[in-house]
Amino acid sequence: MDEASRLINLALKLDVTNPDLQFLNGLTYHLMGVQGDASKFDLAEQGYKQALKFDPGNLSATYQLGLLYMDQRRYGLAQGYFAAVALHRDDDPSVLYSLASASYYARDPRTSEAALKRLLAVAPEARQQPEILKATALSLAAMDDRAGASAFVSAYRDAVMGPESVAYLERRIQGWQSFYDSDAKILMAQYGNDPYGSDPYGSSNPYGQNSPYGADPYGSSSDPYSAPQPGQYNANDPMQQGFADSSMVVVDVVLIGTQEDVRNSRGINLLNGLQLQFGDPLTGTAGFGYGSTRTKDYLDTGLEQSTQTITRAISIPAVTYSLNIANSADANNQVLAKPSLVAQAGQTSEFFSGTEILAAAVSGGNGDSVSVQKEVGVKLAVTPEILPDDMIRLHVVAERTFLTDPSNSVVFEFRLDTTKTNVNSTVTMKFGETLVLGGLSERETSKSADGVPGLMDVPILNLLFSQRVERQFERSVLILMTPRRPHYTRRAQADRDVTIEEMSDLERDIERLQHRHKDWFTPRATFNEVIEKLQGREFFEEFRSGDVKVHSWQNDASNQKHIAMVQNRLLGE
């Protein structure tokens, strides 16, 4: 996977606007995330969204993005993307089942049952598949359709062999019936004696504040489908804003960096370490010395003498060699930082996450101390300005620093080395759009050879009398930014109705699916009217993990068709 990712990123450097390459890049990171590295999910999401940015009609990227959100348990977003694919592939069983499973866990049993109904119509053999029958029974039970649920429980009983599975499904169906017999009546009583009467809040939204199509609880709406239409949201009209204050903005910044450093060395030059030393600097002996002493005896005492001293000191110091004739050193670093920040129009908001280093060192000279204070981490500062027509001007300062090992080529008594990526920019863009704020692609190749002429060209001997060093250094940095409107956990009904009118394209895809395929949806006037009043903890707790089986898309043969289509386009087949 690592090698595939490296090659795809190299291809993207040549053609960054190719949606199929962006899709394969996201798919590679997606597979890495499924294999255990959850940090790759964010990179996969950006890859799929970049593919949709350059090709909004890329259904393969849309479907795979829905599968990514399923792996992250972000069922509301997954449902929207599956609905967008089902609009065009309403006869694909895999798409329909994915839509059904995402809808159920997004607490939308109505859409789940509709997708399963269509699945049973286009693939009659699905009536023999236990997971399809189980999902349909639970979707019907979630809407208090007891007769329909009972019929599918009977079919499920005939399709499975073990009684344990049947007993589990019967307990789950009984759980839904108990909810409607007890908790649902209590919730309905809080709205008055007429449980099916008009909504006291006058809401036209059957899903209320906990709409399965509403705000993403993970805050990720930075995709080409989530941007409102031009003129759809008048930021200057306070009567249309309600509680959704348009003077606030949430900015998501993604910093992606890769660095690869490959070093190879071959051979050692033995003569590099050999040297002749004249004299001894430790004892003060000179390399060559001459001295003459003469004593004259004028008294004829017999003490007359003459002495001459010549000193020569030539030596070969001890030599240390590394026997590592062939050496290879590889370093591969990947960086992902994704800070988010809320800012008020005209005001600067700052964010920092990391470590503040306080250090002190004493110099070797006069003993003066040197203090160091440095912040190492991710820093983000945003100053927004809201413009008409759903536009926004942002002044963004994004910075990332990280401690690195000091380089041996530069020596100081005290060193603190950090890598730093910084961008300071002012941009104008639309809400929900993703912009490449900055990028860098750097590549350096160096080769050096050192050896004895003649011997360095002789095989085998060249390993002892020459040294060759090669280095390949590659670094790429990409900074993405997405502004979006803030989402609120709890809001007044009037404010929710305003937001409903400003639904994004992704949410409208679900509405389009319901209007285009009305035959999928069985009319249930009672459930449609009471669902608003049932939005609460008791209702949500009935949707439990394991109710609907989520297929492993990596092993699904039908899912490979989406990937094969991208492969064929790249190969020109």
C-alpha positions in Angstrom: 0.0 0.0 0.0 2.8 2.4 0.8 4.4 1.8 -2.5 1.1 2.3 -4.3 0.5 5.5 -2.5 3.9 6.8 -3.4 3.5 6.1 -7.1 0.0 7.6 -7.2 1.2 10.8 -5.5 4.0 11.0 -8.0 1.4 10.7 -10.8 -0.7 13.5 -9.1 2.3 15.8 -9.2 2.1 15.5 -13.0 -1.7 15.9 -13.3 -3.2 17.1 -10.0 -6.6 17.9 -11.7 -7.1 14.3 -12.8 -10.3 13.1 -10.9 -9.5 9.4 -11.5 -6.0 9.8 -9.9 -7.5 11.7 -7.0 -10.0 8.8 -6.6 -7.3 6.2 -6.6 -5.3 8.3 -4.1 -8.3 8.4 -1.8 -9.0 4.7 -2.3 -5.4 3.8 -1.3 -5.7 5.8 1.9 -9.1 4.3 2.5 -7.7 0.8 2.3 -4.9 1.8 4.7 -7.5 3.1 7.2 -9.5 -0.1 6.9 -6.3 -2.1 7.7 -5.9 -0.3 11.0 -4.4 3.2 10.4 -7.5 5.3 11.2 -5.5 8.5 10.6 -5.6 7.7 6.8 -9.4 8.2 6.7 -9.0 12.0 6.6 -6.6 11.7 3.7 -9.0 9.4 1.9 -11.9 11.8 2.5 -9.8 14.6 0.9 -8.9 12.4 -2.0 -12.5 11.5 -2.8 -13.6 15.1 -2.4 -10.9 16.4 -4.7 -12.1 13.8 -7.3 -15.7 15.2 -6.9 -14.4 18.8 -7.2 -12.8 18.1 -10.6 -15.6 15.8 -11.7 -18.9 16.4 -9.8 -20.6 13.6 -11.7 -18.1 10.9 -10.6 -20.5 8.4 -9.2 -17.6 6.0 -8.2 -16.1 8.7 -5.9 -19.6 9.6 -4.6 -20.3 6.0 -3.7 -16.9 5.3 -2.2 -17.1 8.5 -0.1 -20.4 7.0 1.3 -18.6 3.8 2.1 -15.9 5.8 3.9 -18.4 7.5 6.1 -19.9 4.1 6.9 -16.5 2.9 8.1 -16.4 6.0 10.3 -19.9 5.5 11.5 -21.0 8.9 10.1 -24.3 7.4 8.8 -26.1 10.7 8.1 -23.5 11.8 5.6 -23.2 8.2 4.1 -27.0 8.2 3.5 -26.8 11.4 1.5 -24.1 10.2 -0.8 -25.7 6.8 -1.3 -29.0 8.6 -2.2 -27.1 10.7 -4.8 -25.8 7.4 -6.4 -29.2 5.7 -6.2 -30.7 8.6 -8.2 -28.8 7.3 -11.2 -28.3 3.6 -10.3 -31.7 2.6 -8.9 -31.2 -1.0 -10.1 -27.9 -1.7 -8.3 -28.5 -4.0 -5.4 -25.3 -3.0 -3.6 -26.2 0.7 -3.8 -29.7 0.1 -2.5 -28.5 -2.1 0.4 -25.9 0.5 1.3 -28.5 3.2 1.3 -30.8 1.0 3.4 -28.2 0.3 6.1 -27.0 3.9 6.2 -30.6 5.1 6.5 -31.4 2.7 9.3 -28.4 3.8 11.4 -29.2 7.4 10.6 -32.6 6.8 12.3 -34.5 7.1 9.1 -36.4 3.8 8.8 -38.7 5.2 6.1 -35.9 5.5 3.6 -34.4 2.3 4.8 -37.6 0.4 4.1 -38.0 2.1 0.7 -34.5 1.1 -0.4 -35.1 -2.5 0.7 -38.4 -2.6 -1.1 -36.8 -1.5 -4.3 -34.0 -4.0 -3.7 -36.4 -6.9 -3.4 -38.1 -5.7 -6.6 -35.0 -5.6 -8.8 -33.3 -8.7 -7.2 -36.0 -11.3 -6.4 -33.3 -13.7 -5.2 -32.7 -11.3 -2.3 -35.8 -12.8 -0.6 -33.7 -15.8 0.3 -30.9 -13.7 1.9 -31.4 -13.5 5.7 -29.7 -10.1 6.1 -32.1 -8.5 3.7 -35.1 -10.0 5.4 -33.8 -9.1 8.8 -33.2 -5.5 7.8 -36.6 -5.2 6.2 -38.3 -6.6 9.3 -36.5 -4.1 11.6 -37.2 -1.2 9.4 -40.9 -2.0 9.4 -40.9 -2.5 13.2 -39.2 0.9 13.6 -42.3 2.4 11.9 -44.7 0.3 14.0 -45.8 -1.8 11.0 -46.4 -4.9 13.0 -48.1 -6.9 10.3 -45.4 -6.2 7.8 -42.6 -7.0 10.3 -44.3 -10.2 11.3 -44.4 -11.4 7.7 -40.7 -10.8 7.2 -39.9 -12.5 10.5 -41.6 -15.6 9.2 -39.7 -15.4 6.0 -36.5 -14.9 8.0 -37.3 -18.0 10.1 -37.5 -20.1 6.9 -34.3 -18.7 5.5 -32.0 -19.3 8.5 -30.9 -22.6 10.1 -30.1 -21.7 13.7 -32.9 -20.8 16.2 -30.5 -18.3 18.0 -30.7 -15.8 15.1 -34.5 -16.1 15.0 -34.8 -15.5 18.7 -32.6 -12.4 18.5 -34.7 -10.9 15.7 -37.9 -11.7 17.6 -36.5 -9.9 20.7 -35.6 -6.9 18.6 -39.1 -6.8 17.0 -40.6 -7.1 20.5 -38.4 -4.3 21.7 -39.8 -1.9 19.0 -43.4 -3.0 19.9 -42.7 -2.3 23.6 -41.4 1.1 22.7 -44.5 2.1 20.8 -46.7 0.6 23.5 -45.0 2.5 26.4 -42.4 5.2 25.7 -44.0 6.4 22.5 -47.3 7.0 24.2 -45.7 9.0 27.0 -43.8 11.1 24.5 -47.0 11.7 22.5 -48.9 12.7 25.6 -46.6 15.5 26.2 -47.9 17.1 23.0 -51.6 16.9 24.0 -54.4 14.5 24.0 -54.5 14.2 20.2 -51.3 12.2 19.4 -51.7 12.6 15.7 -52.8 16.2 15.7 -51.0 19.2 14.3 -47.6 20.1 15.5 -47.8 22.8 18.2 -44.6 24.3 16.7 -46.0 24.5 13.2 -43.1 22.6 11.8 -43.2 21.5 8.2 -40.2 19.2 8.7 -41.1 15.6 9.6 -37.7 15.0 11.0 -37.3 17.9 13.3 -34.1 18.9 15.0 -32.6 15.4 14.9 -33.1 15.1 11.2 -31.0 12.3 9.8 -30.2 14.6 6.9 -29.1 17.5 9.2 -25.8 18.7 10.4 -22.9 16.2 10.4 -22.0 15.6 14.1 -18.4 15.3 13.0 -18.5 18.8 11.4 -17.3 17.6 8.1 -19.3 19.2 5.3 -16.5 20.4 3.2 -17.5 18.8 0.0 -18.8 20.0 -3.4 -22.3 19.0 -2.4 -22.7 20.9 0.8 -22.3 24.4 -0.6 -25.6 26.4 -0.8 -26.7 27.7 -4.2 -25.8 31.2 -5.2 -28.3 33.6 -3.7 -29.9 30.9 -1.7 -28.8 32.2 1.7 -29.0 36.0 2.1 -26.3 36.8 4.6 -27.4 40.4 4.9 -31.0 39.8 5.7 -31.4 39.2 9.5 -35.0 38.2 9.1 -33.9 35.1 7.1 -31.1 34.2 9.4 -33.0 33.4 12.6 -30.7 31.8 15.2 -28.3 30.7 12.4 -26.1 33.8 12.7 -24.5 34.2 9.3 -21.7 36.4 10.8 -20.0 33.4 12.2 -18.0 30.9 10.2 -16.2 27.6 10.9 -12.9 27.2 9.0 -11.4 23.7 8.5 -7.7 23.6 7.5 -6.0 20.4 6.4 -2.1 20.3 6.3 -0.8 17.3 4.4 2.9 16.8 4.1 5.2 14.0 2.9 9.0 13.8 3.0 11.2 11.1 1.7 15.0 11.0 2.1 16.9 8.1 0.6 20.7 7.9 1.0 23.0 5.2 -0.5 26.8 4.9 -0.1 29.1 2.3 -1.6 32.8 1.7 -0.7 35.4 3.3 1.6 38.5 5.1 0.5 41.3 3.7 2.7 43.7 6.4 1.7 41.4 9.1 3.1 42.3 8.1 6.6 46.0 7.7 6.1 48.3 10.6 7.0 51.9 11.2 8.1 52.5 13.1 11.2 55.7 15.1 11.7 56.4 15.6 15.4 54.2 15.1 18.4 51.8 18.0 19.2 51.1 16.4 22.6 54.7 16.5 23.9 55.8 19.5 21.9 58.3 17.5 19.8 59.0 19.2 16.4 59.0 17.2 13.2 62.6 18.2 12.6 65.1 19.7 15.0 68.8 20.6 15.1 70.8 21.6 18.2 74.6 22.2 18.8 76.4 22.5 22.1 80.2 23.1 22.5 82.2 23.6 25.7 85.7 25.1 25.4 88.3 24.3 28.0 90.8 27.1 28.3 92.3 25.8 31.6 93.2 22.5 30.2 91.0 20.6 32.7 90.0 17.9 30.2 86.3 19.0 30.3 86.2 20.3 26.7 83.4 18.8 24.7 81.2 19.4 21.6 77.6 18.0 21.1 75.3 18.1 18.1 71.6 16.9 18.2 69.4 16.3 15.2 65.8 15.3 15.9 63.4 13.8 13.3 59.8 12.6 14.3 57.7 11.0 11.6 54.8 8.7 12.6 51.6 7.3 11.3 48.7 7.9 13.8 46.1 5.2 14.5 43.4 5.0 11.8 39.8 3.9 12.3 37.7 2.6 9.4 34.1 1.7 9.2 33.7 -1.8 7.6 30.2 -0.9 6.4 31.2 -0.8 2.8 27.6 -0.6 1.5 25.1 1.4 3.4 21.5 2.6 2.7 19.4 4.9 4.9 15.8 5.7 4.1 13.6 8.2 6.0 9.9 8.6 5.2 7.7 11.0 7.1 4.0 11.8 6.6 2.2 14.7 8.3 -1.5 15.3 8.7 -3.0 18.1 10.8 -6.6 19.2 10.7 -7.4 22.1 12.9 -10.9 23.8 12.9 -11.8 27.2 14.3 -14.9 29.3 14.7 -14.6 33.0 14.1 -16.9 36.1 14.1 -16.9 38.3 11.1 -14.3 41.1 11.5 -12.7 39.4 14.5 -9.5 37.3 14.7 -9.7 33.9 16.2 -6.6 32.0 17.1 -6.0 28.3 17.9 -2.9 26.5 19.0 -2.3 22.9 20.0 1.1 21.5 20.8 3.9 22.0 23.3 5.5 25.1 24.7 9.2 24.6 25.2 11.1 26.5 27.9 14.9 25.8 27.8 18.1 27.3 29.0 21.7 26.7 28.2 25.0 28.1 29.5 27.7 29.0 26.9 31.2 27.7 27.3 32.8 31.1 27.2 31.9 33.7 29.9 29.1 31.6 31.3 26.2 33.7 30.2 22.9 31.7 30.1 20.7 31.6 27.0 17.0 31.1 27.4 14.8 29.6 24.7 11.0 29.8 24.5 9.3 28.2 21.6 5.9 26.8 20.7 5.9 23.5 18.7 2.6 22.3 17.2 -0.2 23.5 15.0 -1.3 27.2 15.1 -4.2 28.7 13.2 -5.5 32.3 13.1 -8.5 33.3 11.0 -10.2 36.7 10.3 -13.4 36.3 8.2 -15.4 38.9 6.3 -18.9 37.9 5.1 -19.7 39.1 1.6 -22.9 39.0 -0.5 -24.0 36.0 -2.6 -22.8 33.5 -0.1 -19.1 34.6 -0.5 -16.6 35.0 2.2 -13.2 36.7 2.4 -10.7 35.1 4.8 -7.3 36.1 6.1 -5.7 32.9 7.2 -2.4 32.2 9.0 -1.7 28.5 9.4 1.5 27.2 10.8 2.9 23.8 11.8 6.2 23.3 13.6 7.8 20.0 14.7 11.0 19.0 16.5 13.6 17.2 14.4 17.0 15.6 15.1 19.8 18.1 14.8 22.0 17.9 11.7 25.5 16.7 12.1 26.8 19.1 9.4 26.3 22.2 11.6 27.6 22.0 15.2 26.8 24.4 18.0 27.0 24.0 21.8 23.2 24.2 22.0 20.7 23.6 19.2 17.0 23.2 18.8 16.0 22.2 15.3 12.3 22.4 14.1 10.6 22.0 10.8 8.2 24.7 9.9 5.3 25.0 7.4 3.7 28.4 7.3 1.1 30.1 5.1 -0.2 33.7 5.4 -2.9 34.4 2.8 -6.1 36.3 2.1 -8.7 34.5 -0.1 -12.2 35.0 -1.4 -14.4 31.9 -1.9 -17.9 30.4 -1.3 -19.1 28.6 1.8 -18.6 24.9 1.5 -15.9 25.0 -1.1 -12.4 23.5 -0.7 -9.5 25.6 -1.8 -5.8 24.7 -2.1 -4.3 27.4 0.0 -0.7 26.6 -0.7 1.5 23.8 -1.9 5.1 22.9 -2.4 6.7 20.1 -4.3 10.5 19.8 -3.9 13.0 17.3 -5.3 16.7 17.2 -5.0 19.2 14.6 -6.3 22.9 14.7 -5.5 25.8 12.3 -6.3 29.4 12.5 -5.1 32.4 10.3 -5.8 35.7 10.3 -4.0 38.6 7.9 -4.7 42.0 7.2 -6.1 42.3 7.7 -9.8 42.7 4.5 -11.7 41.9 2.3 -8.7 38.4 3.7 -8.3 37.6 2.2 -11.7 38.8 -1.3 -11.0 36.1 -3.8 -9.9 36.2 -4.9 -6.3 39.2 -2.7 -5.6 37.0 0.3 -6.1 35.2 -0.7 -2.9 38.4 -0.1 -0.9 39.8 2.9 -2.7 36.7 5.0 -3.5 33.4 6.0 -2.0 30.2 6.9 -3.9 27.3 8.6 -2.2 23.9 9.2 -3.7 21.0 11.1 -2.1 17.4 11.6 -3.3 15.3 14.0 -1.3 11.6 14.6 -2.0 9.2 16.8 -0.1 5.6 17.9 -0.8 3.3 20.1 1.3 -0.4 20.7 0.6 -2.7 23.0 2.6 -6.4 22.8 2.1 -9.1 25.1 3.5 -12.9 24.9 3.7 -15.1 27.5 5.3 -18.6 26.4 6.4 -21.5 27.8 8.4 -21.7 26.7 12.1 -24.0 23.9 13.2 -26.0 24.1 16.4 -26.9 21.1 18.6 -30.2 22.5 19.9 -32.2 25.3 18.3 -35.7 26.7 18.3 -38.2 25.3 15.9 -38.5 28.5 13.9 -34.7 28.6 13.4 -34.7 25.0 12.3 -37.4 25.7 9.7 -35.2 28.5 8.3 -32.3 26.0 8.0 -34.5 23.5 6.3 -35.2 26.0 3.6 -31.4 26.4 3.1 -30.8 22.7 2.6 -27.5 21.8 0.9 -27.4 19.9 -2.4 -26.4 16.7 -0.5 -29.6 16.9 1.6 -31.7 17.8 -1.4 -30.5 14.6 -3.1 -32.4 12.6 -0.5 -35.5 14.7 -1.1 -35.1 14.3 -4.9 -34.9 10.5 -4.4 -38.2 10.5 -2.5 -39.9 12.6 -5.2 -38.5 10.8 -8.2 -39.2 7.3 -6.8 -42.4 7.8 -4.8 -43.3 4.2 -5.6 -40.5 3.0 -3.3 -42.1 4.7 -0.3 -45.2 3.1 1.3 -47.6 5.9 2.4 -47.7 5.9 6.2 -49.5 9.1 7.2 -49.5 8.2 10.9 -45.8 7.6 11.2 -44.9 10.7 9.1 -46.9 12.9 11.6 -45.7 11.4 14.8 -42.0 11.0 13.9 -41.4 14.6 14.8 -42.6 14.1 18.3 -40.6 10.8 18.8 -37.3 12.4 18.2 -35.6 11.7 21.6 -33.3 9.5 23.4 -35.8 6.7 23.9 -36.4 6.5 20.1 -32.8 6.7 19.2 -31.7 3.9 21.6 -33.9 1.4 19.7 -31.6 1.6 16.7 -28.8 -0.7 17.8 -25.6 -2.0 16.3 -26.0 -5.3 14.7 -29.6 -4.8 13.6 -28.6 -4.3 10.0 -25.5 -6.0 8.7 -22.9 -3.6 7.1 -21.2 -5.4 4.2 -17.4 -5.3 4.0 -17.0 -3.4 0.7 -13.4 -4.6 0.2 -14.6 -8.1 -0.4 -17.8 -7.2 -2.3 -17.5 -8.3 -5.9 -20.2 -5.9 -7.1 -18.3 -3.0 -5.5 -15.3 -3.8 -7.7 -17.2 -2.6 -10.7 -17.0 1.0 -9.5 -13.2 0.7 -9.2 -12.9 -1.1 -12.5 -14.6 1.8 -14.3 -12.0 4.2 -13.0 -9.2 1.8 -14.1 -10.7 1.5 -17.6 -10.8 5.3 -17.9 -7.2 5.7 -16.9 -6.0 3.0 -19.3 -8.2 4.3 -22.1 -10.1 1.1 -22.5 
